[in-house]
Amino acid sequence: MKKNLHYAFVGINGAGKTTLTKLLTGMYDNYEGEIRINGRNIRDYELSELKALFAVVYQDFAKYSITIRDNIALGDVNHLDEERIGRAVSLAGLKDTIHMLPQGMDTYLGKIKEGGLDLSGGEWQRLAIARALYNPAEVRILDEPTAALDPLAESNIYEMFGRISRGISTIFITHRLGAAKLADNIIVINDGALAEQGNHEELMKMGGIYAEMFESQRSWYQCEA
């Protein structure tokens, strides 16, 4: 990986995309060979040091029954910065949603607190993304957190995340390829191995796994290759 570029890991369900991120972030340590970050074996990193490198939004992202402000602040628990929280809210497209809530940023979510409210699926996803944006990590990873959305809405979320993450390395993980077109480098995973690599145009010309997947999904996105 090169610094400040957008990457997409794509492949069918079960191909091994999420496993790669869990290896990178130190969640799995039972593997052969070496994984290096900045030329350094990740086994030489302290776990806390390794985890600080990444901000990850997983498909099963956490929904905390605390205030909206605290939900976002969990991205960097040691530094509460109202200006940064406000910026994350705006970038994630949550400003109008929060404005409509009875207590704004201090509204409790979930049903644990009396008067707590719930958000829609899409709003929870944006809240999880805002938490990742508040995190000062050097690499941001979106691991199919939008799988419950229709393909067009998912593509819009990935496009927004990529746009607001300029200047930071990002990894998109998806089996739906509308978002992959936005990446500088697309890595096609098949049966746990790297099968193809390149940008969208290069992979379409190759006519391999990526091109076949994209053609089968083209109607979902109403886009042109």
N, CA and C atoms as a LAMMPS dump frame, in Angstrom:
ITEM: TIMESTEP
0
ITEM: NUMBER OF ATOMS
675
ITEM: BOX BOUNDS ff ff ff
-5.0000000000000000e+02 5.0000000000000000e+02
-5.0000000000000000e+02 5.0000000000000000e+02
-5.0000000000000000e+02 5.0000000000000000e+02
ITEM: ATOMS id mol type element x y z
1 1 1 N 0.826 -1.195 0
2 1 2 C 0 0 0
3 1 3 C 0.866 1.252 0
4 2 1 N 0.433 2.232 -0.763
5 2 2 C 1.105 3.524 -0.761
6 2 3 C 0.253 4.522 0.02
7 3 1 N 0.93 5.488 0.596
8 3 2 C 0.269 6.457 1.461
9 3 3 C -0.715 7.321 0.674
10 4 1 N -1.854 7.63 1.329
11 4 2 C -2.845 8.599 0.844
12 4 3 C -3.557 8.178 -0.443
13 5 1 N -3.618 6.883 -0.703
14 5 2 C -4.377 6.39 -1.849
15 5 3 C -5.592 5.619 -1.357
16 6 1 N -6.605 5.494 -2.248
17 6 2 C -7.807 4.721 -1.94
18 6 3 C -7.675 3.339 -2.57
19 7 1 N -7.85 2.316 -1.75
20 7 2 C -7.775 0.933 -2.209
21 7 3 C -9.144 0.276 -2.051
22 8 1 N -9.434 -0.679 -2.917
23 8 2 C -10.64 -1.489 -2.782
24 8 3 C -10.243 -2.953 -2.814
25 9 1 N -10.705 -3.715 -1.813
26 9 2 C -10.565 -5.161 -1.825
27 9 3 C -11.918 -5.711 -2.257
28 10 1 N -11.958 -6.416 -3.366
29 10 2 C -13.231 -6.912 -3.881
30 10 3 C -13.157 -8.414 -4.107
31 11 1 N -14.332 -9.028 -4.151
32 11 2 C -14.434 -10.468 -4.379
33 11 3 C -15.772 -10.951 -3.863
34 12 1 N -16.104 -12.185 -4.189
35 12 2 C -17.381 -12.722 -3.746
36 12 3 C -17.37 -12.905 -2.233
37 13 1 N -18.557 -13.108 -1.634
38 13 2 C -18.631 -13.383 -0.203
39 13 3 C -17.816 -14.637 0.121
40 14 1 N -17.016 -14.56 1.172
41 14 2 C -16.204 -15.698 1.571
42 14 3 C -14.863 -15.794 0.881
43 15 1 N -14.519 -14.794 0.053
44 15 2 C -13.257 -14.852 -0.687
45 15 3 C -12.042 -14.602 0.21
46 16 1 N -12.249 -13.944 1.351
47 16 2 C -11.141 -13.668 2.264
48 16 3 C -10.841 -12.195 2.452
49 17 1 N -11.762 -11.31 2.022
50 17 2 C -11.513 -9.87 2.092
51 17 3 C -11.405 -9.39 3.541
52 18 1 N -12.371 -9.751 4.366
53 18 2 C -12.363 -9.308 5.762
54 18 3 C -11.204 -9.923 6.53
55 19 1 N -10.851 -11.145 6.192
56 19 2 C -9.714 -11.798 6.84
57 19 3 C -8.451 -10.966 6.673
58 20 1 N -8.268 -10.371 5.489
59 20 2 C -7.1 -9.528 5.252
60 20 3 C -7.049 -8.361 6.22
61 21 1 N -8.177 -7.697 6.429
62 21 2 C -8.188 -6.542 7.329
63 21 3 C -7.93 -6.975 8.771
64 22 1 N -8.439 -8.141 9.149
65 22 2 C -8.237 -8.608 10.516
66 22 3 C -6.788 -9.024 10.738
67 23 1 N -6.121 -9.476 9.69
68 23 2 C -4.687 -9.742 9.789
69 23 3 C -3.914 -8.428 9.919
70 24 1 N -4.277 -7.444 9.095
71 24 2 C -3.591 -6.15 9.124
72 24 3 C -3.703 -5.479 10.484
73 25 1 N -4.887 -5.56 11.087
74 25 2 C -5.145 -4.835 12.329
75 25 3 C -4.79 -5.633 13.576
76 26 1 N -4.218 -6.83 13.388
77 26 2 C -3.756 -7.605 14.525
78 26 3 C -4.816 -8.422 15.228
79 27 1 N -6.007 -8.534 14.641
80 27 2 C -7.061 -9.328 15.264
81 27 3 C -6.796 -10.825 15.115
82 28 1 N -6.125 -11.193 14.034
83 28 2 C -5.697 -12.584 13.844
84 28 3 C -4.176 -12.625 13.907
85 29 1 N -3.621 -13.545 14.671
86 29 2 C -2.164 -13.644 14.713
87 29 3 C -1.658 -15.05 14.387
88 30 1 N -2.577 -15.919 13.959
89 30 2 C -2.196 -17.28 13.598
90 30 3 C -2.028 -17.365 12.076
91 31 1 N -0.855 -16.976 11.598
92 31 2 C -0.6 -16.982 10.159
93 31 3 C 0.868 -17.272 9.902
94 32 1 N 1.16 -17.665 8.674
95 32 2 C 2.536 -17.939 8.263
96 32 3 C 3.084 -16.742 7.503
97 33 1 N 4.407 -16.627 7.452
98 33 2 C 5.026 -15.529 6.712
99 33 3 C 5.055 -14.248 7.524
100 34 1 N 5.197 -13.12 6.819
101 34 2 C 5.309 -11.815 7.467
102 34 3 C 4.317 -10.835 6.881
103 35 1 N 3.807 -9.964 7.728
104 35 2 C 3.015 -8.81 7.294
105 35 3 C 3.788 -7.586 7.761
106 36 1 N 4.1 -6.692 6.84
107 36 2 C 4.902 -5.52 7.182
108 36 3 C 4.115 -4.232 6.938
109 37 1 N 4.225 -3.312 7.864
110 37 2 C 3.66 -1.966 7.739
111 37 3 C 4.804 -0.988 7.945
112 38 1 N 4.994 -0.112 6.973
113 38 2 C 6.129 0.817 7.005
114 38 3 C 7.456 0.06 7.155
115 39 1 N 7.536 -1.101 6.508
116 39 2 C 8.755 -1.884 6.52
117 39 3 C 9.003 -2.655 7.8
118 40 1 N 8.065 -2.642 8.703
119 40 2 C 8.231 -3.248 10.029
120 40 3 C 7.244 -4.39 10.211
121 41 1 N 7.722 -5.521 10.651
122 41 2 C 6.868 -6.678 10.894
123 41 3 C 5.82 -6.318 11.948
124 42 1 N 4.542 -6.626 11.664
125 42 2 C 3.507 -6.213 12.618
126 42 3 C 3.621 -6.956 13.944
127 43 1 N 4.338 -8.073 13.967
128 43 2 C 4.555 -8.774 15.238
129 43 3 C 5.467 -7.959 16.167
130 44 1 N 6.171 -6.981 15.606
131 44 2 C 7.054 -6.13 16.409
132 44 3 C 6.332 -4.905 16.967
133 45 1 N 5.076 -4.689 16.548
134 45 2 C 4.283 -3.586 17.075
135 45 3 C 3.63 -4.008 18.396
136 46 1 N 3.516 -3.081 19.32
137 46 2 C 2.611 -3.28 20.45
138 46 3 C 1.191 -3.295 19.892
139 47 1 N 0.305 -4.101 20.502
140 47 2 C -1.06 -4.207 19.981
141 47 3 C -1.748 -2.849 19.964
142 48 1 N -1.541 -2.06 21.02
143 48 2 C -2.156 -0.732 21.085
144 48 3 C -1.619 0.172 19.977
145 49 1 N -0.337 0.042 19.688
146 49 2 C 0.306 0.828 18.634
147 49 3 C -0.256 0.45 17.265
148 50 1 N -0.45 -0.849 17.056
149 50 2 C -0.983 -1.337 15.785
150 50 3 C -2.425 -0.889 15.586
151 51 1 N -3.227 -1.016 16.625
152 51 2 C -4.636 -0.641 16.523
153 51 3 C -4.806 0.86 16.288
154 52 1 N -3.867 1.658 16.797
155 52 2 C -3.948 3.111 16.615
156 52 3 C -3.728 3.526 15.166
157 53 1 N -3.18 2.636 14.35
158 53 2 C -2.941 2.954 12.946
159 53 3 C -4.215 2.933 12.12
160 54 1 N -5.264 2.232 12.614
161 54 2 C -6.443 1.974 11.795
162 54 3 C -7.73 2.454 12.468
163 55 1 N -8.631 2.994 11.642
164 55 2 C -10.013 3.246 12.06
165 55 3 C -10.888 2.403 11.149
166 56 1 N -11.634 1.46 11.727
167 56 2 C -12.373 0.488 10.932
168 56 3 C -13.868 0.605 11.198
169 57 1 N -14.671 0.59 10.127
170 57 2 C -16.123 0.488 10.244
171 57 3 C -16.505 -0.857 9.639
172 58 1 N -16.877 -1.808 10.511
173 58 2 C -17.239 -3.142 10.045
174 58 3 C -18.718 -3.219 9.687
175 59 1 N -19.073 -4.295 9.011
176 59 2 C -20.47 -4.518 8.642
177 59 3 C -21.35 -4.573 9.885
178 60 1 N -20.837 -5.194 10.954
179 60 2 C -21.592 -5.284 12.207
180 60 3 C -21.079 -4.25 13.205
181 61 1 N -21.032 -2.973 12.745
182 61 2 C -20.5 -1.894 13.592
183 61 3 C -21.325 -1.755 14.872
184 62 1 N -20.68 -1.236 15.912
185 62 2 C -21.31 -1.135 17.227
186 62 3 C -22.336 -0.002 17.281
187 63 1 N -23.434 -0.252 17.988
188 63 2 C -24.457 0.766 18.255
189 63 3 C -24.491 0.972 19.77
190 64 1 N -23.895 2.06 20.211
191 64 2 C -23.765 2.308 21.642
192 64 3 C -24.95 3.121 22.171
193 65 1 N -25.478 2.681 23.301
194 65 2 C -26.622 3.368 23.922
195 65 3 C -26.132 4.505 24.811
196 66 1 N -25.502 5.474 24.166
197 66 2 C -25.008 6.679 24.836
198 66 3 C -25.385 7.862 23.949
199 67 1 N -24.964 9.062 24.301
200 67 2 C -25.352 10.215 23.492
201 67 3 C -24.657 10.184 22.133
202 68 1 N -25.204 10.93 21.189
203 68 2 C -24.587 11.029 19.871
204 68 3 C -23.168 11.571 19.988
205 69 1 N -22.993 12.599 20.802
206 69 2 C -21.66 13.184 20.983
207 69 3 C -20.67 12.122 21.472
208 70 1 N -21.075 11.349 22.476
209 70 2 C -20.175 10.341 23.03
210 70 3 C -19.93 9.207 22.043
211 71 1 N -20.943 8.876 21.235
212 71 2 C -20.754 7.86 20.199
213 71 3 C -19.619 8.243 19.26
214 72 1 N -19.595 9.492 18.863
215 72 2 C -18.558 9.965 17.934
216 72 3 C -17.216 10.086 18.642
217 73 1 N -17.241 10.584 19.882
218 73 2 C -16.009 10.811 20.639
219 73 3 C -15.265 9.511 20.941
220 74 1 N -15.955 8.373 20.874
221 74 2 C -15.281 7.092 21.083
222 74 3 C -14.185 6.851 20.045
223 75 1 N -14.239 7.577 18.946
224 75 2 C -13.199 7.448 17.929
225 75 3 C -11.84 7.927 18.415
226 76 1 N -11.834 8.779 19.437
227 76 2 C -10.568 9.28 19.996
228 76 3 C -10.839 9.65 21.451
229 77 1 N -10.924 8.636 22.303
230 77 2 C -11.417 8.832 23.676
231 77 3 C -10.527 9.734 24.524
232 78 1 N -9.297 9.911 24.116
233 78 2 C -8.374 10.718 24.926
234 78 3 C -8.42 12.203 24.603
235 79 1 N -9.171 12.578 23.566
236 79 2 C -9.195 13.983 23.157
237 79 3 C -10.621 14.384 22.75
238 80 1 N -11.305 15.082 23.643
239 80 2 C -12.633 15.581 23.324
240 80 3 C -12.497 16.96 22.702
241 81 1 N -12.883 17.067 21.444
242 81 2 C -12.727 18.304 20.684
243 81 3 C -14.047 18.585 19.972
244 82 1 N -14.789 19.552 20.492
245 82 2 C -16.118 19.839 19.95
246 82 3 C -16.056 20.253 18.476
247 83 1 N -15.023 20.98 18.124
248 83 2 C -14.904 21.425 16.731
249 83 3 C -14.701 20.224 15.802
250 84 1 N -13.836 19.298 16.203
251 84 2 C -13.605 18.104 15.396
252 84 3 C -14.846 17.236 15.323
253 85 1 N -15.592 17.141 16.414
254 85 2 C -16.835 16.36 16.409
255 85 3 C -17.83 16.989 15.446
256 86 1 N -17.947 18.307 15.501
257 86 2 C -18.86 19.011 14.591
258 86 3 C -18.479 18.808 13.144
259 87 1 N -17.174 18.799 12.867
260 87 2 C -16.707 18.582 11.498
261 87 3 C -17.041 17.165 11.029
262 88 1 N -16.869 16.181 11.916
263 88 2 C -17.186 14.792 11.57
264 88 3 C -18.682 14.636 11.294
265 89 1 N -19.496 15.309 12.083
266 89 2 C -20.956 15.282 11.884
267 89 3 C -21.313 15.836 10.51
268 90 1 N -20.731 16.969 10.164
269 90 2 C -21.024 17.594 8.87
270 90 3 C -20.559 16.723 7.717
271 91 1 N -19.342 16.197 7.813
272 91 2 C -18.79 15.387 6.734
273 91 3 C -19.573 14.109 6.522
274 92 1 N -20.08 13.537 7.608
275 92 2 C -20.84 12.286 7.505
276 92 3 C -22.295 12.515 7.118
277 93 1 N -22.701 13.768 6.97
278 93 2 C -24.071 14.066 6.549
279 93 3 C -25.105 13.861 7.638
280 94 1 N -24.725 14.108 8.897
281 94 2 C -25.638 13.885 10.023
282 94 3 C -26.226 15.169 10.593
283 95 1 N -25.835 16.304 10.046
284 95 2 C -26.218 17.587 10.636
285 95 3 C -27.74 17.75 10.709
286 96 1 N -28.436 17.483 9.626
287 96 2 C -29.897 17.648 9.599
288 96 3 C -30.571 16.668 10.545
289 97 1 N -30.08 15.435 10.596
290 97 2 C -30.651 14.428 11.493
291 97 3 C -30.558 14.884 12.94
292 98 1 N -29.389 15.366 13.343
293 98 2 C -29.175 15.792 14.729
294 98 3 C -29.994 17.033 15.054
295 99 1 N -30.137 17.91 14.071
296 99 2 C -30.931 19.127 14.271
297 99 3 C -32.383 18.79 14.609
298 100 1 N -32.885 17.683 14.092
299 100 2 C -34.279 17.303 14.306
300 100 3 C -34.497 16.586 15.643
301 101 1 N -33.431 16.171 16.311
302 101 2 C -33.573 15.439 17.567
303 101 3 C -33.839 16.391 18.731
304 102 1 N -34.596 15.946 19.718
305 102 2 C -35.017 16.845 20.802
306 102 3 C -33.869 17.482 21.579
307 103 1 N -32.79 16.74 21.769
308 103 2 C -31.658 17.282 22.532
309 103 3 C -30.384 17.344 21.691
310 104 1 N -30.549 17.337 20.4
311 104 2 C -29.412 17.479 19.512
312 104 3 C -28.322 16.464 19.801
313 105 1 N -27.084 16.938 19.934
314 105 2 C -25.936 16.065 20.168
315 105 3 C -26.022 15.331 21.501
316 106 1 N -26.827 15.846 22.426
317 106 2 C -26.947 15.232 23.752
318 106 3 C -28.087 14.227 23.825
319 107 1 N -28.696 13.917 22.697
320 107 2 C -29.766 12.925 22.654
321 107 3 C -29.192 11.534 22.9
322 108 1 N -29.794 10.808 23.847
323 108 2 C -29.374 9.428 24.098
324 108 3 C -29.98 8.508 23.048
325 109 1 N -29.189 7.544 22.615
326 109 2 C -29.641 6.577 21.635
327 109 3 C -29.939 5.248 22.317
328 110 1 N -30.858 4.492 21.739
329 110 2 C -31.233 3.212 22.327
330 110 3 C -32.301 3.374 23.39
331 111 1 N -32.587 2.285 24.086
332 111 2 C -33.707 2.275 25.033
333 111 3 C -33.27 2.126 26.486
334 112 1 N -31.973 2.189 26.742
335 112 2 C -31.508 2.042 28.12
336 112 3 C -31.885 3.26 28.96
337 113 1 N -31.658 4.448 28.414
338 113 2 C -32.023 5.686 29.112
339 113 3 C -33.463 6.063 28.773
340 114 1 N -34.179 6.573 29.751
341 114 2 C -35.547 7.035 29.511
342 114 3 C -35.515 8.169 28.49
343 115 1 N -36.362 8.076 27.494
344 115 2 C -36.41 9.093 26.449
345 115 3 C -35.405 8.862 25.337
346 116 1 N -34.644 7.774 25.428
347 116 2 C -33.68 7.475 24.381
348 116 3 C -34.369 7.18 23.051
349 117 1 N -33.733 7.558 21.965
350 117 2 C -34.309 7.38 20.633
351 117 3 C -33.424 6.465 19.782
352 118 1 N -34.043 5.888 18.775
353 118 2 C -33.282 5.057 17.849
354 118 3 C -33.103 5.803 16.54
355 119 1 N -32.105 5.399 15.759
356 119 2 C -31.863 5.963 14.439
357 119 3 C -32.219 4.941 13.378
358 120 1 N -32.378 5.392 12.168
359 120 2 C -32.581 4.464 11.055
360 120 3 C -31.267 3.755 10.765
361 121 1 N -31.33 2.685 9.984
362 121 2 C -30.121 1.951 9.632
363 121 3 C -29.08 2.833 8.958
364 122 1 N -29.538 3.662 8.028
365 122 2 C -28.625 4.557 7.324
366 122 3 C -28.001 5.594 8.231
367 123 1 N -28.781 6.073 9.215
368 123 2 C -28.262 7.079 10.156
369 123 3 C -27.229 6.458 11.099
370 124 1 N -27.47 5.227 11.547
371 124 2 C -26.475 4.533 12.36
372 124 3 C -25.172 4.357 11.579
373 125 1 N -25.301 4.026 10.3
374 125 2 C -24.109 3.848 9.467
375 125 3 C -23.316 5.145 9.365
376 126 1 N -24.018 6.251 9.18
377 126 2 C -23.335 7.541 9.101
378 126 3 C -22.697 7.906 10.439
379 127 1 N -23.343 7.517 11.539
380 127 2 C -22.775 7.775 12.859
381 127 3 C -21.474 6.972 13.043
382 128 1 N -21.487 5.729 12.595
383 128 2 C -20.279 4.9 12.673
384 128 3 C -19.165 5.5 11.815
385 129 1 N -19.522 6.035 10.66
386 129 2 C -18.531 6.675 9.79
387 129 3 C -18.002 7.953 10.443
388 130 1 N -18.896 8.724 11.089
389 130 2 C -18.456 9.937 11.793
390 130 3 C -17.45 9.58 12.884
391 131 1 N -17.678 8.465 13.577
392 131 2 C -16.743 8.017 14.613
393 131 3 C -15.378 7.703 14
394 132 1 N -15.377 7.074 12.817
395 132 2 C -14.12 6.765 12.132
396 132 3 C -13.43 8.045 11.662
397 133 1 N -14.213 9.033 11.249
398 133 2 C -13.642 10.309 10.798
399 133 3 C -13.035 11.083 11.962
400 134 1 N -13.592 10.923 13.146
401 134 2 C -13.055 11.597 14.336
402 134 3 C -11.754 10.946 14.799
403 135 1 N -11.583 9.685 14.425
404 135 2 C -10.382 8.946 14.796
405 135 3 C -9.179 9.482 14.015
406 136 1 N -8.06 9.77 14.667
407 136 2 C -6.894 10.325 13.982
408 136 3 C -6.022 9.277 13.291
409 137 1 N -6.521 8.048 13.134
410 137 2 C -5.729 6.961 12.548
411 137 3 C -5.244 7.32 11.144
412 138 1 N -4.122 6.704 10.752
413 138 2 C -3.52 6.971 9.448
414 138 3 C -4.228 6.243 8.31
415 139 1 N -4.95 5.153 8.633
416 139 2 C -5.644 4.363 7.606
417 139 3 C -7.087 4.152 8.038
418 140 1 N -8.023 4.435 7.149
419 140 2 C -9.443 4.201 7.421
420 140 3 C -9.937 3.046 6.556
421 141 1 N -10.673 2.134 7.199
422 141 2 C -11.166 0.939 6.508
423 141 3 C -12.677 0.878 6.619
424 142 1 N -13.338 0.708 5.489
425 142 2 C -14.785 0.498 5.432
426 142 3 C -15.011 -0.935 4.971
427 143 1 N -15.442 -1.805 5.897
428 143 2 C -15.605 -3.22 5.592
429 143 3 C -17.082 -3.566 5.451
430 144 1 N -17.626 -3.277 4.3
431 144 2 C -19.018 -3.578 3.947
432 144 3 C -20.027 -3.181 5.027
433 145 1 N -19.908 -1.989 5.637
434 145 2 C -20.882 -1.594 6.644
435 145 3 C -22.231 -1.232 6.032
436 146 1 N -22.271 -1.12 4.701
437 146 2 C -23.495 -0.692 4.017
438 146 3 C -24.163 -1.848 3.289
439 147 1 N -23.849 -3.079 3.66
440 147 2 C -24.358 -4.236 2.927
441 147 3 C -25.884 -4.332 2.963
442 148 1 N -26.508 -3.733 3.997
443 148 2 C -27.964 -3.789 4.096
444 148 3 C -28.647 -2.761 3.196
445 149 1 N -27.882 -1.83 2.631
446 149 2 C -28.446 -0.804 1.758
447 149 3 C -28.544 -1.32 0.332
448 150 1 N -29.375 -0.653 -0.487
449 150 2 C -29.401 -1.016 -1.895
450 150 3 C -28.086 -0.573 -2.53
451 151 1 N -27.694 -1.184 -3.66
452 151 2 C -26.366 -0.919 -4.236
453 151 3 C -26.086 0.545 -4.531
454 152 1 N -27.1 1.303 -4.995
455 152 2 C -26.875 2.7 -5.332
456 152 3 C -26.595 3.527 -4.076
457 153 1 N -27.368 3.27 -3.002
458 153 2 C -27.147 3.982 -1.741
459 153 3 C -25.786 3.618 -1.167
460 154 1 N -25.404 2.348 -1.297
461 154 2 C -24.094 1.924 -0.818
462 154 3 C -22.986 2.662 -1.561
463 155 1 N -23.121 2.748 -2.881
464 155 2 C -22.115 3.435 -3.69
465 155 3 C -21.977 4.888 -3.267
466 156 1 N -23.112 5.533 -2.949
467 156 2 C -23.084 6.939 -2.518
468 156 3 C -22.343 7.106 -1.192
469 157 1 N -22.531 6.142 -0.26
470 157 2 C -21.835 6.196 1.028
471 157 3 C -20.331 6.066 0.822
472 158 1 N -19.912 5.11 -0.001
473 158 2 C -18.486 4.922 -0.251
474 158 3 C -17.885 6.148 -0.943
475 159 1 N -18.644 6.73 -1.859
476 159 2 C -18.151 7.922 -2.557
477 159 3 C -17.95 9.06 -1.564
478 160 1 N -18.916 9.235 -0.662
479 160 2 C -18.798 10.275 0.367
480 160 3 C -17.589 10.009 1.257
481 161 1 N -17.406 8.759 1.682
482 161 2 C -16.299 8.425 2.573
483 161 3 C -14.958 8.666 1.885
484 162 1 N -14.858 8.295 0.616
485 162 2 C -13.621 8.515 -0.12
486 162 3 C -13.324 9.988 -0.3
487 163 1 N -14.369 10.771 -0.577
488 163 2 C -14.194 12.212 -0.814
489 163 3 C -13.699 12.923 0.439
490 164 1 N -14.246 12.567 1.587
491 164 2 C -13.893 13.266 2.815
492 164 3 C -12.641 12.683 3.461
493 165 1 N -12.114 11.6 2.892
494 165 2 C -10.884 11.004 3.423
495 165 3 C -9.672 11.333 2.565
496 166 1 N -9.786 12.335 1.699
497 166 2 C -8.631 12.711 0.874
498 166 3 C -7.467 13.109 1.778
499 167 1 N -6.274 12.658 1.402
500 167 2 C -5.103 12.925 2.218
501 167 3 C -4.857 11.862 3.265
502 168 1 N -5.726 10.825 3.297
503 168 2 C -5.569 9.709 4.23
504 168 3 C -5.728 8.41 3.442
505 169 1 N -4.979 7.395 3.797
506 169 2 C -5.104 6.093 3.135
507 169 3 C -6.435 5.449 3.531
508 170 1 N -7.135 4.89 2.547
509 170 2 C -8.401 4.222 2.831
510 170 3 C -8.453 2.876 2.128
511 171 1 N -9.198 1.961 2.747
512 171 2 C -9.466 0.657 2.149
513 171 3 C -10.97 0.44 2.159
514 172 1 N -11.562 0.207 0.987
515 172 2 C -12.963 -0.167 0.866
516 172 3 C -13.012 -1.683 0.661
517 173 1 N -13.89 -2.365 1.36
518 173 2 C -14.058 -3.8 1.156
519 173 3 C -15.504 -4.038 0.751
520 174 1 N -15.695 -4.681 -0.398
521 174 2 C -17.04 -4.862 -0.897
522 174 3 C -17.088 -5.989 -1.921
523 175 1 N -18.27 -6.59 -2.056
524 175 2 C -18.476 -7.543 -3.155
525 175 3 C -19.364 -6.904 -4.226
526 176 1 N -19.743 -5.638 -3.976
527 176 2 C -20.532 -4.896 -4.96
528 176 3 C -19.641 -3.779 -5.498
529 177 1 N -19.545 -3.686 -6.799
530 177 2 C -18.429 -2.979 -7.41
531 177 3 C -18.685 -1.52 -7.778
532 178 1 N -19.855 -0.967 -7.445
533 178 2 C -20.083 0.437 -7.727
534 178 3 C -19.102 1.327 -6.993
535 179 1 N -18.723 0.93 -5.759
536 179 2 C -17.772 1.705 -4.967
537 179 3 C -16.341 1.48 -5.434
538 180 1 N -16.062 0.283 -5.957
539 180 2 C -14.688 -0.052 -6.336
540 180 3 C -14.157 0.868 -7.43
541 181 1 N -15.037 1.361 -8.294
542 181 2 C -14.605 2.255 -9.372
543 181 3 C -13.908 3.499 -8.845
544 182 1 N -14.207 3.877 -7.602
545 182 2 C -13.658 5.102 -7.025
546 182 3 C -12.22 4.931 -6.545
547 183 1 N -11.741 3.68 -6.458
548 183 2 C -10.437 3.409 -5.865
549 183 3 C -9.297 3.684 -6.831
550 184 1 N -8.147 4.069 -6.282
551 184 2 C -6.937 4.213 -7.089
552 184 3 C -6.381 2.849 -7.482
553 185 1 N -6.58 1.879 -6.592
554 185 2 C -6.056 0.536 -6.831
555 185 3 C -7.072 -0.486 -6.337
556 186 1 N -7.469 -1.404 -7.186
557 186 2 C -8.447 -2.434 -6.848
558 186 3 C -7.721 -3.774 -6.744
559 187 1 N -7.916 -4.46 -5.636
560 187 2 C -7.292 -5.763 -5.405
561 187 3 C -8.398 -6.806 -5.384
562 188 1 N -8.368 -7.708 -6.336
563 188 2 C -9.395 -8.746 -6.462
564 188 3 C -8.926 -9.989 -5.708
565 189 1 N -9.723 -10.392 -4.703
566 189 2 C -9.399 -11.562 -3.895
567 189 3 C -10.258 -12.73 -4.356
568 190 1 N -9.637 -13.882 -4.567
569 190 2 C -10.36 -15.082 -4.97
570 190 3 C -9.76 -16.282 -4.243
571 191 1 N -10.596 -16.988 -3.5
572 191 2 C -10.135 -18.15 -2.723
573 191 3 C -8.953 -17.803 -1.818
574 192 1 N -9.015 -16.627 -1.194
575 192 2 C -8.006 -16.237 -0.223
576 192 3 C -6.694 -15.756 -0.8
577 193 1 N -6.644 -15.582 -2.127
578 193 2 C -5.403 -15.146 -2.769
579 193 3 C -5.659 -13.958 -3.686
580 194 1 N -4.597 -13.187 -3.943
581 194 2 C -4.7 -12.062 -4.868
582 194 3 C -4.807 -12.607 -6.288
583 195 1 N -5.913 -12.29 -6.96
584 195 2 C -6.144 -12.811 -8.305
585 195 3 C -5.86 -11.761 -9.378
586 196 1 N -6.227 -10.503 -9.11
587 196 2 C -6.033 -9.417 -10.077
588 196 3 C -5.783 -8.123 -9.315
589 197 1 N -5.127 -7.171 -9.99
590 197 2 C -4.865 -5.881 -9.356
591 197 3 C -4.726 -4.811 -10.426
592 198 1 N -5.285 -3.618 -10.141
593 198 2 C -5.192 -2.507 -11.073
594 198 3 C -6.314 -1.531 -10.805
595 199 1 N -6.43 -0.471 -11.62
596 199 2 C -7.582 0.419 -11.473
597 199 3 C -8.752 -0.132 -12.293
598 200 1 N -9.888 0.541 -12.233
599 200 2 C -11.099 0.035 -12.888
600 200 3 C -10.889 -0.183 -14.38
601 201 1 N -10.318 0.805 -15.058
602 201 2 C -10.138 0.701 -16.508
603 201 3 C -9.213 -0.455 -16.873
604 202 1 N -8.122 -0.607 -16.112
605 202 2 C -7.169 -1.687 -16.4
606 202 3 C -7.807 -3.06 -16.218
607 203 1 N -8.589 -3.205 -15.159
608 203 2 C -9.202 -4.504 -14.881
609 203 3 C -10.317 -4.826 -15.875
610 204 1 N -11.026 -3.808 -16.332
611 204 2 C -12.053 -4.051 -17.35
612 204 3 C -11.413 -4.523 -18.656
613 205 1 N -10.275 -3.931 -19.02
614 205 2 C -9.572 -4.341 -20.237
615 205 3 C -9.02 -5.757 -20.11
616 206 1 N -8.69 -6.154 -18.893
617 206 2 C -8.14 -7.485 -18.649
618 206 3 C -9.165 -8.578 -18.947
619 207 1 N -10.455 -8.238 -18.732
620 207 2 C -11.523 -9.176 -19.039
621 207 3 C -11.564 -10.406 -18.143
622 208 1 N -11.089 -10.272 -16.906
623 208 2 C -11.043 -11.401 -15.988
624 208 3 C -12.173 -11.402 -14.975
625 209 1 N -11.839 -11.762 -13.725
626 209 2 C -12.836 -11.902 -12.667
627 209 3 C -13.553 -10.585 -12.401
628 210 1 N -12.787 -9.496 -12.283
629 210 2 C -13.382 -8.188 -11.979
630 210 3 C -14.348 -7.775 -13.085
631 211 1 N -13.917 -7.87 -14.336
632 211 2 C -14.762 -7.457 -15.459
633 211 3 C -16.054 -8.258 -15.489
634 212 1 N -15.955 -9.55 -15.207
635 212 2 C -17.153 -10.396 -15.207
636 212 3 C -18.101 -9.989 -14.09
637 213 1 N -17.545 -9.721 -12.892
638 213 2 C -18.384 -9.291 -11.773
639 213 3 C -19.039 -7.945 -12.059
640 214 1 N -18.26 -7.02 -12.623
641 214 2 C -18.795 -5.689 -12.893
642 214 3 C -19.928 -5.762 -13.913
643 215 1 N -19.744 -6.527 -14.965
644 215 2 C -20.775 -6.639 -15.998
645 215 3 C -22.05 -7.249 -15.428
646 216 1 N -21.9 -8.198 -14.506
647 216 2 C -23.088 -8.833 -13.924
648 216 3 C -23.84 -7.893 -12.997
649 217 1 N -23.158 -6.827 -12.505
650 217 2 C -23.776 -5.89 -11.576
651 217 3 C -24.097 -4.542 -12.21
652 218 1 N -23.748 -4.369 -13.472
653 218 2 C -23.846 -3.054 -14.104
654 218 3 C -25.229 -2.423 -13.939
655 219 1 N -26.283 -3.202 -14.092
656 219 2 C -27.641 -2.657 -14.037
657 219 3 C -27.983 -2.111 -12.658
658 220 1 N -27.293 -2.593 -11.606
659 220 2 C -27.586 -2.106 -10.238
660 220 3 C -27.269 -0.621 -10.121
661 221 1 N -26.204 -0.208 -10.804
662 221 2 C -25.679 1.143 -10.62
663 221 3 C -26.01 2.084 -11.768
664 222 1 N -26.498 1.528 -12.875
665 222 2 C -26.825 2.344 -14.047
666 222 3 C -25.646 3.228 -14.424
667 223 1 N -24.467 2.596 -14.497
668 223 2 C -23.261 3.355 -14.812
669 223 3 C -22.561 2.725 -16.004
670 224 1 N -21.62 3.45 -16.523
671 224 2 C -20.873 2.969 -17.681
672 224 3 C -19.479 2.567 -17.258
673 225 1 N -18.944 1.577 -17.91
674 225 2 C -17.57 1.172 -17.641
675 225 3 C -16.633 2.184 -18.236
